[in-house]
Amino acid sequence: MSRAMELIVAGFVKTRNHRALSDLLTHRRKVLGELQAVTGINPANAVNAVRDEIAIIETGIAELKPPPGSVSENEWG
């Protein structure tokens, strides 16, 4: 899934779609929380995969971040 996530994030970065990246990050964090709450099975592989995806998404968001001083943090979001 990481390659797929890389392509999805690259598309959002290319189109400068910060909202889609933020929504995707929120969703993956929710999935991570749900996986960490699972009992009865070992979700370690899935947890690691989601953590990798979160890192990819955070990198994409960082690429869109405007240069320091150009926009206030409140405007950036």
N, C-alpha and C positions, 0 to 999 in steps of 0.2 A: 504493500500500500504506500510505502514511502515515496516511490517513484511517481505514483499517481498523485500523491499529495503535493510533491514538488511541482508537477505540471499544473495542478489546480492553482497553487499559490502563484506560480509564475504568470499565469493568465490574469489573476487578480492584480498582481503588481503591474503588469504591462498596461492594464486598463485603469490603473490607479484607483482600484475599488477598495478603499480602506474599510468601508462598512461590511463588505462581504468577508474580508479577512477577519475583522473583529467578530462577526457572527460565527464564522467557522471556528475561531479560537474558543469562543464561549461554549460552543457545542462540544468540541473535543475535550475541554476541561470538565464538562458535565459527564461525558462518557468515562473519563479517567476516574472521577469520583465514584461513579457507579461501579466500575470495575474493582476499585479498591475496597468497596463495601461487600463484594461477593464473598460468600462463604460456601464451603463444600467442594470447591475446585480450586486449582491453582491458576489464577489469571495472569501470572507473571509475564508471559510472552505478550499477551494482549496489552498489558499495562506498559511494557517497554515500547511496543509499537505506537501506542497513543502518545507517549512521552516524546518519541522521535517526531511524530507529526506535529505536536505542539511546538517543538523547537523550529521546525521548518516554517510554520505559520508565523511565529515570533520574528524570525529572520525576515520574512516578507514584509511584515508590518514595519520593522526597523528600516527597510529599504525605502518605504514611503514617507518616513518621518522627515519633515521639513528641516532645513538647516537651523541650528540654534539662533534664536533671536528673530527669525523671520515670521514666526507665528507663536502666539502665546500657547501655553499648555492647555488652557481652557478651550481655545479654538480648535486645537489639534484633536482633542478628544480622548 
